[in-house]
């Protein structure tokens, strides 16, 4: 055809900016054969360029364009395959006002959305598993598959090398009519049929086979026949890794070169038709793609690299890349660590051992984790999530979701009253984060109330940890030894049965321990601790001055402030902090411990035990047979009334050298004279019949009794015991 002499009724011209190599599609403005349209391609500078026009009738005409203008008569569509000098390095083509983006390297995409038991990664090892019925949502042929697909488009005329290792896992024998584990494919033109790949690695039964097309033509109306380039003479060995190197080069005319090396042995050297005449370029795929079959198949791949060759063939030795790999397994890990389901409520199962995640859409999804730590996101819809093994996070999202944590310490995020959290016995220590009022179901241990609303939380039969938010919450522990934390707000905490710990947090909290030996943490003077009779032996830890309510036995002062603690009518144990505390035992046989600081201890009624601890403490035993120990420091043991020493109190650790004193100034030494008289100390001497005398009587080497005669009848009117080595001096007393 002499296009230079063709009469043209209409000519359109457009300028183009070209990459070094590519494909341009031109569409005519008219489909009328009798009055065909024409387009002109203007090439700048008069550079020589070889251009191939492929007409829809498959007529090929090669033109050499030397001048500025090259004109061609078009029928329906034209594809232009071009290769210019390296100086022409633009990254786009502009024609007739439209722009076509030039090829760029991208990562892989995952072709198994909507399938179960599909894909997992561990480092650069990729595991594909296909079970009967596993299909990709966008596969209109409804075959079973789980693959990754390269976005990278191979350029014509360049040599590419693909290297990787694969292993078929042990399992049932392959019975699929056909099964592909690797292929170089292409995107068909609009008029073409979906077709077989230009190159494929197959599994026929248990034998590996390599095939290619037998024609240079595209596939407009019929499927091209395939040819077998190589077939293994023996079954593949399950569980064994095979190293593969593939070298391919395609030209624009449907021909190419294919070389394949397996485990260092050349198995394919092919040159001939491939049928690849596609506009967009070819791409590498690996995984499993098969006709429907009942058995489960799993294939592992690792070390995948797709790169442009340096010119050193794999047939001549090791592969050396001209530049960094265009694509590799690392791209896959980045692209599909978190898998998002396509439109439509479908099943997704995360397989393998990697900690990968699954996210649903706005419909009802079923998402299943693996035995690693997965994050499963239901999004909208009434979803069903299965964590299985691992410490999973299950986010139901909107809708009434059903969540099964499985083994491991799982976390449930709940935001709908219809949500269900399901755990079996022995499946780890699990946590629910709820933005609405929530009661823990069986076998779930912990509950956190989130958000800012005044919502409530309740436990179960286990030992629960329940934490409120910053609002006013009502928190109930139920049975078990629970830990309840109110956080902010004026909370109400109910411990229920068990030995519970109740921490109101900030705010004036109301805390009911219930049955069991409960512990209350108090940090607000408005906090209230309520116990009923017979509900155990309870403890309050307080950072503020606090008085024990009825039926609460013990109090410990915390922090560094000089705060005070007061008991009740029961036998209390009250312990100070390291500051100067005032402790009141009140009624009952109390135990008061000052700890650090210059403390003041008042035993009150009952047979009390007072320990000053460190510091210069003041100990008032009160009525009853009290035992007092000053501890370190200059301590003072005070008797305030005659009744206080009428029960033979004991001072256990009087040390004169530390400055300890016995204070009797509040007691009238002579009842025969009006007023408050001071005692006269006789040491170890006997009474002489004068009122107001005080002496010491030795019982044993370190036990002395201090006695006083307040009416002059030579008979002791009171006595208390001191553990000292020798009789005291008058200076050891405040008389």
C-alpha positions in Angstrom: 0.0 0.0 0.0 1.4 3.4 -1.1 0.1 5.6 1.6 1.9 8.6 0.2 -0.6 8.6 -2.7 -3.7 8.0 -0.7 -6.3 10.7 -1.1 -7.4 12.0 2.2 -10.7 13.7 2.8 -9.8 14.9 6.3 -6.5 15.2 8.1 -6.0 15.7 11.8 -2.6 16.6 13.2 -1.3 16.4 16.8 2.1 16.7 18.3 3.5 14.0 20.7 6.1 13.9 23.5 7.6 10.4 23.6 9.3 8.1 26.1 12.1 6.0 24.8 9.7 3.1 24.1 6.0 2.6 24.5 2.6 2.0 23.0 0.1 4.6 21.7 -3.5 3.9 20.8 -5.1 6.1 18.2 -8.9 6.1 17.6 -10.3 7.4 14.3 -13.0 10.0 14.2 -15.0 8.0 11.7 -15.8 4.4 11.2 -17.3 4.9 7.7 -15.1 2.7 5.4 -16.0 4.6 2.3 -15.0 7.9 3.8 -12.1 6.9 6.1 -10.6 9.4 8.5 -6.9 10.1 8.7 -4.5 11.1 11.5 -1.1 12.7 11.2 1.8 12.1 13.7 4.3 14.9 13.7 7.8 14.0 14.9 10.1 16.8 16.0 13.4 17.6 14.4 13.2 15.2 11.5 14.7 12.3 13.5 14.4 8.9 11.9 11.9 6.6 13.7 10.5 3.2 12.8 6.8 3.1 13.3 4.5 0.0 13.0 0.8 0.6 12.4 -1.5 -2.4 13.3 -4.8 -2.1 11.6 -7.9 -3.7 12.9 -7.9 -6.1 9.9 -4.4 -7.1 11.1 -2.7 -5.5 8.1 0.8 -4.4 9.1 2.6 -1.7 7.2 6.1 -0.5 8.2 7.0 3.1 7.5 10.2 5.0 7.8 9.4 8.6 8.6 12.2 10.9 7.6 10.3 14.1 7.1 8.4 16.1 9.7 5.0 14.5 8.8 3.9 11.0 8.6 0.3 10.4 7.5 -1.6 7.1 7.5 -5.1 6.1 6.4 -7.0 4.5 9.4 -10.0 2.3 9.5 -11.1 1.9 13.1 -8.2 1.9 15.5 -4.4 2.1 15.3 -1.7 0.9 17.7 1.7 2.5 17.3 4.7 0.7 18.7 7.7 3.0 18.8 11.3 3.2 19.9 13.1 6.5 19.8 16.6 7.6 20.6 17.5 7.9 24.3 17.4 11.7 24.1 13.7 11.5 23.9 13.0 10.7 27.6 9.6 12.2 28.4 7.4 10.2 30.6 4.1 10.7 28.9 2.5 10.7 25.5 0.1 13.5 24.4 -2.2 12.9 21.4 -5.3 14.7 20.4 -5.7 16.3 23.8 -5.4 13.1 25.9 -2.5 12.0 28.0 -1.4 8.4 28.6 0.8 7.8 31.6 4.0 6.1 30.9 4.9 2.8 32.6 6.2 3.0 36.2 7.2 0.3 38.6 4.7 -0.6 41.3 4.2 -3.3 43.9 2.1 -6.5 43.6 -1.6 -6.7 44.1 -3.3 -9.7 45.8 -5.9 -11.6 43.7 -7.8 -13.5 46.3 -10.3 -11.0 47.9 -13.4 -13.0 48.7 -11.5 -16.3 49.2 -10.9 -18.2 52.3 -7.6 -19.8 53.3 -5.8 -17.6 50.9 -2.5 -15.8 51.6 0.1 -15.2 54.3 3.6 -13.7 54.5 6.5 -14.3 56.7 9.5 -12.1 55.8 9.9 -12.7 52.0 8.2 -16.1 52.1 4.7 -16.0 50.7 2.3 -18.9 51.3 -0.7 -19.4 49.1 -3.4 -21.9 50.0 -6.5 -22.8 48.0 -9.4 -24.9 49.1 -12.4 -26.0 47.1 -14.5 -22.9 46.4 -11.9 -20.3 47.0 -12.4 -17.6 44.3 -11.3 -14.1 43.6 -14.3 -11.8 43.5 -13.2 -10.1 40.3 -12.5 -13.4 38.4 -15.4 -13.7 35.9 -14.3 -17.2 35.0 -15.0 -18.4 38.6 -11.8 -20.4 38.9 -10.1 -21.1 42.2 -7.1 -18.9 42.9 -4.9 -17.1 45.3 -2.1 -15.2 43.5 -0.1 -12.0 43.5 0.1 -10.1 40.3 2.8 -7.7 39.3 1.8 -4.2 38.1 5.1 -3.8 36.3 4.6 -3.8 32.5 7.4 -5.4 30.5 8.7 -3.3 27.6 9.2 -4.7 24.1 12.7 -5.5 23.2 14.1 -5.7 26.7 15.2 -8.8 28.5 13.7 -9.5 32.0 14.8 -12.1 34.5 12.5 -13.5 37.2 14.1 -15.5 40.0 12.4 -17.2 42.9 12.1 -20.5 44.9 9.0 -22.5 45.4 7.8 -25.5 47.4 4.6 -27.4 47.2 3.5 -28.4 50.7 2.6 -32.0 51.6 -1.0 -32.8 51.0 -3.5 -34.6 48.7 -2.5 -35.3 45.1 -3.5 -32.7 42.6 -6.6 -33.7 40.5 -7.4 -30.3 38.9 -7.8 -30.4 35.1 -5.3 -27.6 35.0 -3.3 -25.8 37.7 -0.9 -22.8 37.2 1.8 -21.9 39.8 3.5 -19.2 37.8 2.7 -17.3 34.6 3.6 -14.3 32.4 0.2 -12.8 31.4 -1.1 -9.8 29.5 -4.2 -7.6 29.4 -6.3 -8.4 26.4 -7.4 -5.7 23.9 -11.0 -4.7 24.0 -11.9 -7.0 21.1 -9.9 -9.9 22.3 -11.2 -13.0 24.2 -9.8 -13.7 27.7 -7.1 -16.1 26.9 -4.3 -18.3 28.1 -1.0 -16.7 29.1 2.0 -16.4 26.7 4.1 -18.4 29.2 3.0 -20.6 32.2 4.4 -23.1 34.7 1.8 -25.7 35.3 1.2 -28.7 37.5 -0.3 -31.6 35.6 -1.2 -34.2 38.1 2.0 -34.1 40.2 4.4 -33.2 37.3 5.7 -29.8 36.5 5.1 -28.6 32.9 6.1 -25.4 31.0 3.9 -24.2 28.1 3.7 -21.2 25.7 1.4 -20.1 22.9 2.0 -21.4 19.3 0.9 -18.3 17.3 2.0 -14.7 16.9 -1.6 -13.5 16.5 -3.7 -11.9 19.1 -6.8 -13.7 20.3 -9.7 -11.8 18.7 -12.1 -14.8 18.2 -10.4 -18.0 19.2 -8.2 -19.3 22.0 -4.6 -19.8 20.7 -3.3 -23.4 21.0 -0.6 -24.0 23.6 2.6 -25.9 23.1 4.6 -27.9 25.7 8.1 -26.5 26.1 9.1 -29.0 28.8 7.6 -31.6 31.1 9.2 -33.2 34.0 9.7 -37.0 33.8 9.0 -37.5 37.5 6.5 -36.3 40.0 7.5 -33.1 41.9 8.7 -33.7 45.4 6.4 -32.3 48.0 8.1 -30.3 50.7 11.2 -29.7 48.6 12.3 -26.2 47.5 13.0 -25.6 43.8 15.1 -22.7 42.5 13.7 -21.1 39.3 15.3 -18.6 36.9 13.2 -17.4 34.0 14.4 -15.1 31.2 12.0 -13.6 28.7 12.1 -11.1 25.8 9.1 -10.1 23.7 8.9 -8.2 20.4 5.9 -6.3 19.0 5.2 -9.0 16.4 4.0 -11.8 18.7 7.4 -13.5 19.0 9.8 -13.9 21.9 12.6 -15.7 23.6 12.0 -17.8 26.7 14.8 -19.5 28.8 14.2 -21.4 32.0 16.7 -22.9 34.5 15.6 -25.1 37.4 18.0 -25.9 40.2 20.9 -24.9 37.9 19.8 -27.1 35.0 18.6 -25.6 31.7 15.1 -27.0 31.0 13.8 -24.6 28.4 15.5 -22.7 25.5 12.7 -21.4 23.3 12.5 -18.8 20.5 9.3 -18.4 18.5 5.7 -17.4 18.7 4.3 -16.2 22.0 1.1 -14.5 20.9 2.0 -11.4 23.0 0.9 -8.4 21.0 -0.8 -6.5 23.8 -1.0 -2.8 24.2 -0.2 -2.5 27.9 2.6 -5.0 28.4 2.9 -8.3 30.3 3.2 -9.0 34.0 4.4 -11.8 36.3 2.0 -13.7 38.5 2.7 -16.5 41.1 0.5 -18.5 43.5 -2.2 -21.0 42.7 -4.7 -20.7 39.8 -6.7 -23.8 38.9 -9.8 -25.4 37.7 -12.2 -26.3 40.5 -10.9 -29.2 42.5 -11.8 -30.8 45.8 -8.3 -31.1 47.4 -6.5 -28.3 49.4 -3.3 -27.1 47.7 -0.6 -24.9 49.4 2.5 -23.5 47.7 5.2 -21.4 49.3 7.3 -18.9 47.4 10.4 -17.0 48.5 13.1 -14.7 47.2 11.1 -13.3 44.4 12.9 -10.8 42.2 11.8 -9.3 38.9 14.5 -7.2 37.2 15.8 -6.0 33.9 18.8 -8.0 32.7 22.3 -6.7 32.2 22.7 -8.7 29.1 24.2 -11.7 30.8 21.9 -14.6 30.1 20.9 -17.0 32.8 22.2 -19.7 30.4 25.7 -18.2 30.8 25.9 -18.1 34.6 24.5 -16.3 37.6 22.0 -13.5 37.1 23.5 -10.0 37.5 21.0 -7.2 37.6 21.6 -4.0 35.7 19.8 -1.9 38.4 17.8 -2.5 41.6 15.0 -5.0 41.2 11.9 -3.6 39.7 9.8 -5.7 42.1 10.5 -8.2 44.8 9.0 -10.1 47.7 9.5 -7.1 49.9 7.0 -5.2 47.8 4.4 -7.9 48.4 4.9 -7.7 52.2 4.3 -3.9 52.1 1.3 -4.2 49.8 -0.8 -6.8 51.5 0.1 -7.0 55.2 -3.4 -5.7 55.9 -6.1 -7.2 53.6 -9.2 -5.2 52.9 -12.3 -7.1 51.5 -13.8 -5.8 48.2 -17.4 -4.8 48.0 -19.9 -7.4 49.2 -20.1 -9.3 52.4 -17.7 -12.2 52.1 -15.4 -14.5 54.0 -11.8 -13.7 54.7 -9.4 -16.1 56.4 -5.8 -15.1 57.3 -3.7 -18.2 57.0 0.0 -18.9 57.7 1.9 -17.9 60.8 2.5 -14.1 60.2 0.8 -11.4 62.3 -1.4 -10.1 59.4 -4.6 -8.2 59.6 -8.1 -8.3 58.0 -10.5 -5.5 57.4 -14.1 -5.9 56.2 -16.4 -3.5 54.4 -19.8 -2.0 55.2 -21.7 -5.2 54.7 -21.8 -8.4 56.9 -18.4 -10.1 56.8 -16.9 -13.2 58.2 -13.2 -12.6 59.0 -11.0 -15.4 60.5 -7.5 -14.9 61.9 -4.7 -17.3 62.1 -2.6 -18.4 65.1 -0.6 -15.2 65.1 -1.6 -11.8 66.6 -4.2 -10.4 64.2 -6.2 -7.2 64.1 -9.7 -7.9 62.6 -11.9 -5.0 61.6 -15.5 -5.7 60.8 -16.4 -2.1 59.8 -20.1 -1.8 59.0 -22.6 -4.6 59.0 -23.3 -7.4 61.4 -19.9 -9.1 61.2 -18.6 -12.4 62.6 -14.9 -12.3 63.6 -12.8 -15.3 64.7 -9.4 -14.5 66.3 -8.3 -18.1 66.8 -4.7 -18.3 68.2 -2.6 -15.3 69.1 -3.3 -12.1 71.0 -5.8 -10.7 68.7 -7.7 -7.4 68.5 -11.3 -7.7 67.3 -13.0 -4.5 66.1 -16.6 -5.2 65.3 -17.3 -1.7 64.0 -20.9 -0.6 63.3 -23.5 -3.3 63.5 -24.4 -6.1 65.9 -21.2 -8.1 65.6 -20.3 -11.6 66.9 -16.7 -11.9 68.0 -14.9 -15.1 69.0 -11.4 -14.4 70.4 -10.1 -17.9 70.6 -6.8 -18.8 72.2 -4.5 -15.9 73.4 -5.1 -12.7 75.3 -7.6 -11.0 73.0 -9.0 -7.5 73.0 -12.6 -6.8 71.9 -13.6 -3.2 70.9 -17.4 -3.0 71.4 -19.7 -0.1 70.3 -23.1 -1.7 69.7 -25.5 -3.1 72.3 -26.0 -6.1 70.0 -22.4 -7.0 70.0 -21.4 -10.4 71.4 -18.0 -11.4 72.8 -17.5 -15.1 73.0 -14.7 -16.9 74.8 -14.3 -20.5 76.0 -12.7 -21.5 79.3 -8.9 -21.5 79.2 -8.6 -19.2 76.2 -6.4 -16.5 77.8 -6.9 -13.3 79.7 -9.2 -11.2 77.5 -10.3 -7.5 77.5 -13.3 -5.7 76.3 -13.1 -2.0 75.5 -16.7 -0.7 75.5 -18.1 2.7 74.6 -21.5 1.8 76.0 -22.8 0.0 79.1 -21.5 -3.5 79.1 -21.6 -6.8 81.1 -18.8 -9.2 80.6 -19.8 -12.6 79.2 -18.4 -15.8 80.5 -14.6 -16.4 80.4 -13.7 -12.8 79.7 -11.7 -11.1 82.4 -11.3 -7.4 81.8 -13.5 -4.4 80.9 -12.5 -0.9 80.0 -15.2 1.8 79.6 -14.3 4.2 76.9 -15.6 7.6 75.7 -17.0 10.4 77.8 -20.5 9.1 78.5 -21.7 8.1 82.0 -21.9 4.4 81.2 -21.8 1.3 83.4 -19.8 -1.9 83.5 -20.4 -5.3 85.2 -18.2 -8.3 85.6 -18.9 -12.1 85.7 -17.8 -15.1 87.8 -14.1 -14.6 87.1 -11.6 -12.3 88.7 -12.3 -9.2 86.7 -10.5 -5.9 86.1 -13.0 -3.2 85.3 -12.0 0.4 84.6 -14.3 3.3 84.2 -13.9 6.4 82.1 -13.8 10.1 83.1 -17.6 10.2 83.7 -19.7 8.9 86.6 -19.8 5.2 86.2 -21.5 2.4 88.1 -19.2 -0.6 88.2 -20.1 -4.0 89.5 -17.6 -6.8 90.0 -19.8 -9.7 90.6 -18.2 -12.9 91.9 -14.5 -13.4 91.8 -11.6 -11.4 93.2 -12.2 -8.2 91.2 -10.2 -5.0 90.6 -12.6 -2.0 90.1 -11.2 1.4 89.0 -13.5 4.3 88.7 -11.1 6.8 87.2 -12.7 10.3 86.8 -16.2 11.2 88.0 -18.2 10.4 91.1 -18.4 6.7 90.6 -20.3 3.9 92.4 -18.3 0.7 92.8 -19.8 -2.6 93.9 -17.3 -5.4 94.6 -19.8 -8.2 95.1 -18.4 -11.6 96.2 -14.7 -12.2 96.4 -11.7 -10.4 97.7 -12.1 -7.3 95.7 -10.0 -4.1 95.2 -11.9 -0.9 94.7 -10.2 2.3 93.5 -12.6 5.1 93.0 -10.1 7.4 91.3 -10.7 11.2 91.2 -14.1 12.3 92.3 -16.2 11.6 95.5 -16.8 7.9 95.0 -19.2 5.5 96.8 -17.6 2.1 97.2 -19.3 -1.1 98.4 -16.9 -4.0 98.9 -19.5 -6.7 99.6 -18.5 -10.2 100.9 -14.8 -11.0 101.1 -11.7 -9.3 102.3 -11.8 -6.2 100.2 -9.2 -3.4 99.6 -10.3 0.2 99.0 -8.1 2.9 97.5 -9.2 6.4 98.7 -7.9 9.7 97.3 -10.8 12.1 97.9 -12.1 13.3 101.2 -15.6 12.8 99.8 -15.0 9.1 99.2 -17.2 6.7 101.2 -16.4 3.1 102.1 -19.4 0.9 103.0 -19.3 -2.6 104.4 -21.9 -4.6 106.2 -21.4 -6.9 109.2 -19.9 -10.3 108.4 -18.5 -9.2 105.0 -14.9 -10.0 105.7 -11.7 -8.2 106.9 -11.3 -5.1 104.8 -8.6 -2.6 104.2 -8.5 1.1 103.2 -5.4 2.6 101.5 -5.8 6.4 101.7 -3.8 9.3 100.5 -6.0 11.7 102.5 -7.0 11.8 106.1 -9.7 9.2 106.6 -12.0 7.7 109.3 -13.0 4.1 108.9 -16.7 3.4 108.5 -18.5 0.7 110.3 -17.4 -2.9 109.6 -14.1 -1.9 108.0 -11.1 -3.1 110.0 -7.8 -1.7 108.6 -6.4 1.6 107.3 -3.0 2.4 105.7 -2.0 6.0 105.0 -0.1 6.4 101.7 1.8 9.2 100.1 4.0 11.8 101.7 1.5 14.1 103.2 1.1 14.6 107.0 -2.4 13.0 107.1 -4.3 11.3 109.8 -6.2 8.1 110.3 -9.0 7.1 112.6 -10.5 3.8 113.5 -13.9 2.7 114.6 -15.5 0.4 117.3 -13.8 -2.7 115.9 -10.3 -4.0 116.3 -8.4 -1.9 113.8 -4.9 -2.0 112.3 -3.9 1.6 111.4 -0.6 2.3 109.7 0.9 5.7 109.0 3.2 6.9 106.2 6.6 8.4 106.4 5.3 11.8 107.4 4.0 13.0 110.8 0.6 11.3 111.3 -2.0 11.3 114.1 -3.5 7.9 114.5 -6.6 7.2 116.6 -7.5 3.6 117.4 -10.8 4.4 119.1 -12.6 1.4 120.5 -11.5 -2.2 120.0 -8.1 -3.8 120.5 -6.2 -1.8 117.9 -2.8 -1.9 116.3 -1.3 1.5 115.5 2.0 1.8 113.6 3.4 5.2 113.1 6.2 4.3 110.6 8.3 7.4 109.8 7.7 10.9 111.0 7.0 12.4 114.4 3.7 10.6 115.0 1.1 10.8 117.7 -0.7 7.5 118.5 -3.8 7.3 120.5 -4.9 3.8 121.4 -8.3 4.7 122.9 -10.3 2.0 124.6 -9.2 -1.6 124.3 -6.0 -3.5 124.7 -4.0 -1.7 122.0 -0.6 -2.2 120.6 1.2 1.0 119.6 4.5 1.2 117.6 6.0 4.6 116.9 8.5 3.5 114.4 11.1 6.1 113.2 10.8 9.6 114.5 10.2 11.3 117.8 6.8 9.8 118.6 4.2 10.4 121.3 2.2 7.3 122.4 -1.0 7.5 124.4 -2.1 4.0 125.3 -5.5 5.0 126.6 -7.6 2.6 128.7 -6.9 -1.1 128.5 -3.8 -3.2 128.9 -1.8 -1.5 126.2 1.7 -2.5 124.8 3.8 0.5 123.6 7.0 0.5 121.6 8.5 3.9 120.7 11.0 2.7 118.1 13.9 4.9 117.1 13.9 8.5 118.2 13.1 10.3 121.4 9.7 8.9 122.2 7.3 9.9 124.9 4.9 7.4 126.6 2.0 9.4 128.0 -0.5 8.3 130.7 -3.4 10.8 130.6 -5.6 9.5 133.4 -5.3 7.1 136.4 -7.6 4.8 134.4 -5.0 4.6 131.6 -2.5 2.9 133.9 -5.0 0.9 135.9 -4.6 -2.1 133.5 -0.8 -2.6 133.8 0.4 -1.3 130.5 3.8 -2.3 129.1 6.5 -0.1 127.6 8.7 -2.5 125.6 11.6 -0.5 124.4 12.4 2.4 126.6 15.9 3.7 125.8 17.2 6.6 128.0 20.1 7.3 125.7 17.6 8.1 122.8 15.8 10.6 125.0 12.8 8.5 125.7 10.5 9.8 128.5 7.5 8.6 130.6 5.0 11.4 131.0 2.9 11.2 134.2 2.1 14.9 134.4 -1.6 14.5 133.8 -2.0 12.3 136.9 -2.5 13.8 140.4 0.2 12.3 142.6 -1.5 13.2 145.9 -5.3 12.7 146.2 -5.1 14.1 149.8 -4.3 17.6 148.6 -6.4 19.7 146.2 -4.9 20.4 142.8 -2.5 18.4 140.6 0.6 17.4 142.5 3.8 16.0 141.0 5.3 12.6 141.9 8.5 12.1 144.0 10.7 9.5 142.4 12.4 7.1 144.9 14.3 4.9 142.4 14.3 1.3 143.7 13.5 2.5 147.3 10.4 1.4 149.2 7.3 3.6 149.9 7.6 5.5 153.2 3.9 6.4 153.8 4.0 9.7 152.0 1.5 10.3 149.3 2.8 11.0 145.8 5.8 8.6 145.8 6.9 6.7 142.7 9.4 3.8 142.6 10.5 0.8 140.5 10.4 -2.9 141.6 12.5 -5.4 139.7 10.8 -8.6 138.5 13.7 -10.0 136.5 16.9 -8.7 134.9 15.1 -6.7 132.2 11.6 -6.4 133.6 10.7 -3.6 136.0 7.4 -2.5 137.4 6.8 1.2 138.0 4.4 1.7 140.9 2.8 4.8 142.4 1.3 5.5 145.9 -1.1 8.4 145.6 -2.6 8.3 149.1 0.3 7.5 151.4 -0.7 4.0 152.6 2.5 2.3 151.3 0.3 0.3 148.8 0.7 0.8 145.1 -2.3 2.4 143.5 -1.2 1.8 139.9 1.5 -0.1 138.2 2.9 -0.5 134.6 5.7 -2.6 133.2 8.9 -1.4 131.5 11.5 -3.6 129.8 14.8 -2.0 130.8 18.1 -3.2 132.2 18.2 -1.1 135.3 16.2 1.3 137.4 15.5 4.6 135.7 16.6 8.1 136.8 14.2 10.8 137.8 15.2 12.6 134.5 13.6 9.8 132.6 10.2 11.0 133.8 8.0 14.0 133.3 6.6 13.8 136.9 
